């Protein structure tokens, strides 16, 4: 038998922690799904599903009010948004009418 460990999918709680860790990375103010998935070492689909279905994660994650240049939605934690978003970003968030939805 080789010395390779058998990889398994993370539990809901483990995936939540991996996503929050990726969103807390101080190198990035906000993240796209691809970046979160890369940092968490899981598929984009797993990140999307967690963001859509994990109620605890839904209370902690904020969809950034401005999309990336290529149209992808961006995410951060609600705590970071409150602390780090500019006045303009908060203004757009408050008055924005075309919000991104992921199905909460």
C-alpha contacts under 8 A as a table, 3 or more apart, distances in Angstrom:
res1	aa1	res2	aa2	distance
10	X	13	X	7.80
10	X	14	X	5.43
10	X	15	X	5.56
11	X	14	X	5.05
11	X	15	X	6.03
12	X	15	X	5.16
12	X	16	X	6.10
12	X	50	X	7.62
12	X	54	X	7.74
13	X	16	X	5.06
13	X	17	X	6.28
14	X	17	X	5.12
14	X	18	X	6.22
15	X	18	X	5.00
15	X	19	X	6.14
15	X	40	X	7.75
15	X	50	X	7.54
16	X	19	X	5.22
16	X	20	X	6.15
16	X	50	X	7.29
16	X	54	X	7.97
16	X	57	X	6.34
17	X	20	X	5.12
17	X	21	X	6.00
18	X	21	X	5.09
18	X	22	X	6.26
18	X	39	X	7.85
18	X	40	X	5.16
19	X	22	X	5.13
19	X	23	X	6.22
19	X	36	X	6.25
19	X	37	X	7.77
19	X	40	X	6.23
19	X	47	X	7.39
20	X	23	X	5.00
20	X	24	X	6.03
20	X	77	X	7.41
21	X	24	X	5.04
21	X	25	X	6.45
22	X	25	X	5.40
22	X	35	X	7.90
22	X	36	X	5.51
22	X	39	X	5.82
22	X	40	X	6.58
23	X	28	X	7.72
23	X	30	X	6.87
23	X	31	X	6.56
23	X	36	X	6.96
23	X	75	X	7.41
23	X	76	X	5.53
23	X	77	X	6.37
24	X	28	X	7.99
24	X	76	X	7.68
24	X	77	X	7.28
24	X	80	X	7.85
25	X	28	X	5.97
26	X	29	X	6.77
28	X	31	X	6.63
29	X	76	X	7.06
29	X	84	X	7.74
30	X	64	X	7.26
30	X	74	X	5.98
30	X	75	X	5.31
30	X	76	X	4.83
31	X	35	X	6.05
31	X	36	X	6.42
31	X	74	X	5.22
31	X	75	X	5.13
31	X	76	X	6.39
32	X	35	X	5.47
32	X	36	X	6.44
32	X	68	X	7.88
32	X	72	X	6.75
32	X	73	X	6.26
32	X	74	X	4.71
32	X	75	X	6.24
33	X	36	X	5.12
33	X	37	X	6.02
33	X	44	X	6.19
33	X	47	X	6.85
33	X	48	X	7.32
33	X	73	X	7.81
33	X	74	X	7.35
33	X	75	X	7.82
34	X	37	X	5.15
34	X	38	X	6.10
34	X	44	X	6.10
35	X	38	X	5.08
35	X	39	X	6.16
36	X	39	X	5.29
36	X	40	X	6.01
36	X	44	X	8.00
36	X	47	X	7.40
37	X	40	X	5.07
37	X	41	X	5.74
37	X	42	X	5.16
37	X	43	X	5.62
37	X	44	X	5.31
37	X	46	X	7.94
37	X	47	X	6.22
38	X	41	X	5.01
38	X	42	X	6.64
38	X	43	X	7.73
39	X	42	X	8.00
42	X	46	X	6.50
42	X	47	X	7.32
43	X	46	X	5.24
43	X	47	X	6.62
44	X	47	X	5.18
44	X	48	X	6.23
45	X	48	X	5.06
45	X	49	X	6.04
46	X	49	X	5.17
46	X	50	X	6.07
47	X	50	X	5.13
47	X	51	X	6.13
48	X	51	X	5.15
48	X	52	X	6.09
48	X	102	X	7.98
49	X	52	X	5.02
49	X	53	X	5.89
49	X	54	X	7.91
50	X	53	X	5.28
50	X	54	X	5.24
50	X	57	X	7.50
51	X	54	X	6.00
51	X	57	X	6.46
51	X	58	X	6.38
51	X	61	X	8.00
51	X	102	X	7.29
52	X	58	X	7.50
52	X	102	X	5.63
52	X	103	X	5.59
52	X	104	X	5.95
53	X	58	X	7.87
53	X	104	X	7.15
54	X	57	X	5.27
54	X	58	X	6.16
55	X	58	X	4.82
55	X	59	X	6.46
55	X	104	X	8.00
56	X	59	X	5.31
56	X	60	X	6.76
57	X	60	X	5.14
57	X	61	X	6.00
58	X	61	X	5.50
58	X	62	X	7.79
58	X	104	X	7.42
60	X	77	X	5.70
60	X	78	X	5.64
60	X	79	X	7.54
61	X	75	X	6.89
61	X	76	X	5.90
61	X	77	X	4.34
61	X	78	X	5.41
62	X	75	X	5.68
62	X	76	X	5.30
62	X	77	X	5.27
62	X	78	X	4.98
62	X	81	X	7.37
63	X	73	X	7.10
63	X	74	X	6.00
63	X	75	X	4.61
63	X	76	X	6.56
63	X	100	X	6.98
64	X	67	X	7.11
64	X	73	X	7.15
64	X	74	X	5.22
64	X	75	X	5.16
64	X	76	X	6.50
64	X	93	X	7.71
65	X	74	X	7.94
65	X	89	X	6.85
65	X	92	X	6.41
65	X	93	X	5.00
65	X	96	X	7.29
65	X	99	X	6.88
65	X	100	X	7.71
66	X	73	X	7.50
66	X	74	X	7.25
66	X	89	X	7.58
66	X	92	X	7.86
67	X	70	X	7.72
67	X	71	X	5.40
67	X	72	X	5.65
67	X	73	X	4.89
67	X	74	X	5.85
68	X	71	X	5.15
68	X	72	X	5.23
68	X	73	X	6.34
68	X	74	X	6.52
69	X	72	X	7.46
73	X	100	X	6.94
76	X	80	X	6.63
76	X	81	X	6.59
77	X	80	X	5.23
77	X	81	X	6.23
78	X	81	X	5.04
78	X	82	X	6.27
79	X	82	X	5.33
79	X	83	X	6.34
80	X	83	X	5.04
80	X	84	X	5.56
80	X	85	X	7.48
81	X	84	X	5.30
81	X	85	X	5.03
82	X	85	X	6.18
85	X	88	X	7.96
85	X	89	X	5.81
85	X	90	X	6.31
86	X	89	X	5.14
86	X	90	X	6.27
87	X	90	X	5.14
87	X	91	X	6.02
88	X	91	X	4.94
88	X	92	X	6.12
89	X	92	X	5.12
89	X	93	X	6.09
90	X	93	X	4.94
90	X	94	X	6.07
91	X	94	X	5.14
91	X	95	X	6.14
91	X	96	X	7.97
92	X	95	X	5.33
92	X	96	X	5.19
93	X	96	X	5.23
96	X	99	X	6.45
101	X	104	X	7.56
